Structure formats: structure tokens, C-alpha cells
Amino acid sequence: MADLPPEIFDSIIDCISDPPTLYALCLANKALRSSAERQLYSRLTHATDKFLQCRFLSTIIQVPRLARYVHEYHVYSLTSVLEVPQIWDLIYEGLLAMTNLKILVFREYGTRQPSAKLLDMDRGVKFRLEKLVWNGQTNENDLQKILEQQRTSLRDLSLDLTPGTPLSSILMPHLRKLSGELRILESLLPRSRVAHLTWVPSPYDALSLTDELIPDSATRSRLQKMADELRVVKSFVLKCPYYRPGLAAFEGLLDQMTFLSLTGLHSYEELDLLTMFPLFKELVLTTNHVKDPAPILAEDQKEVVLHAPNCILLISNTTGIDKIVSVLSRDGKEAKTNQ
């Protein structure tokens, strides 16, 4: 084994993702240790395990060489600081050590959490992010500063923020994937070349200050201000935790769209509007209710196909496509189940 070139070990170890296996390889011999360590510490995605987070962060803080291997780091809902009171201090120091970090996924909805200042280059952060998922409470002025600092490297950005004043417009020249509520899109989509867009309507997108439903015509007037940017979008996901506008609001605005994902339907006739999109090919419908519109039930699939006969159609029972329950053929004549 000692006669094999290091590139062979690297190629084999790059295919291993199981942490216990990688850890065992670190202990096996010196020839394997370097490659195994690099793969073992390249990412932490077990984001909800507070004690694992602490062990990982403590190790990379004590051994900066290992911290430089970290390219991807996830944090989810570490709200119970009573069990691990030092965890935010470790995250604070750990992010300073991750000088080569490229992907950060931070989802935290508790009240005792740090702000976006965690990522501030003025405190010594060195990494340049290509992907940032930031969901939770934060001061938008702090986040504005972080986005300005990372704007030239970001390619994939997802924001879910507490209500507040809109972000100021930021030019992100390499941004290709964007997700957020309407005010986020209005701030970050203009002058961009985003190809993959996700709109997650918030109550503030759908309801007025008097809790009356905002008409689609009013929503359309806001969308038209982003018309040039919407016309280059190739895939569009319209999620619906509250209420989504009808497809009529997008007439003439998604000329390049080939993929569409919708939550629920306002009516089956809404699918007739798919002819507005000249390059459209694939539709994903989820079975969840939206406010008032009908859910897509298994027994209603034929009705759906009658209104969308010329596209590939996936009907999912989740808010994504990870559990596809039905795939209908392009001509709508056959259906099969994929559990």
C-alpha cells in the first residue's frame, strides 16, 4: 500500500462520507491520515446535535490546520443554551478559524442567538462565501453589511428574516440562485442574472395593514419593476406557507422559465395559464392547502392532466420533490406511482 501514489488514496477517500469511517482512517496510518482528516473536517452538516457541534468547534479552534479544511458548516436551532452554555462562544471563535468556508447554513429561530455580526469581516472573518442560508431573527442593518462584504462571491443566497424595513439594493454580480419573501427579492434581484428563483410569500406579501388580502394586481405591479430580471429566470419555485398569488400575476414575466413548482392550486383552470410561458416544460405540484385554493388529491390527477397535458408533471405529498408520489406522462395518458 505504501507504493501507491497519494492521489489514489485521495480519490478513494473523497468517496467516503461516513464520519466514523473517516475517523478510523485517520487512526489507521500516516499515509491515510492527511486525506482522511481533510475529508472528515470538510463539512459539518449534523446541525442540531449541540454536543457534536461543541466537539467539532473545540477541535478546530485548538487545531487551526483542521479549521482550514472546513468548506461547509450548518447550524440548526441550537436554542437550548442551558445544556451547552458556551456554544455561541464556540461558534463565534469557530467561524473565525474557518478561513476557507464556502457554504454556511444558519437556521435559528430562538430568542438567545447571535446576530449576523458573527460573519462580520471587521471582527476578523476571512472566508468568502459562495452559498449562504440565513433563517432567523437578526438586525437587518447587520445583515446588510455582511451581504455587502460577501456580494462578489455569493452565488446562492436564501434569506428568511423577521419583519422589518427592507434591505437596501445590493448588486451581486455572480448570484445565480435566490430565495426569500418579496421584499428580499425586490432588494436583491434587480440588476442580477438569477436563474433559479424561490419566492416564499410572507404574511406581509399577502395581507395589508388591515389584514385584507392584497389583490394580485397590486402584487403584479411590484413584480413588473423586476421584469427584466424575471425574464431570465429558468426555474421558479412559489412556496406557500401563507398565501400565494395566482399565476396571472406573472403573465409576460417568465419568458425563459422551463421549470415551475407550485403549492396547491387556486383552481384547476389556473393551470390553463401555463401556456403564457413559451419555454415551460416541467411542473411540480404539492398537495398542501393554500388559503382557499384546492389541494391536489390523488383522485384528481386526471383533472390536473386535462389542464396541463403538454408538460412533465410531478405531484408531491411534501413541500419538495423528495417524496414523489405520482409521475404523469407528457401526453397525460399514463400514470405511474413512485413510492
Secondary structure, DSSP 8 states (H G I E B T S, - for coil): -TTS-HHHHHHHHTT---HHHHHHHHHH-HHHHHHHHHHHTSEE--TT-HHHHHHHHHHHHH-HHHHTT--EEEEE----TTTSTTHHHHHHHHHHH-TT--EEEEEE-SSS---GGGG-GGGT-----SEEEEEE---HHHHHHHHHHHTTT-SEEEEEE-S-S-------TT--EEEE-HHHHHHHSTT---SEEEE---HHHHB-TTS-B--HHHHHHHHHTTHHHHTT-SEEEE--SS----GGGGTTT-TT--EEEEESBS-GGGGGGGGGSTT--EEEEE----SSSB---GGGHHHHHHHSTTSEEEEESSSSSSSEEEEE-TTSS-EE---
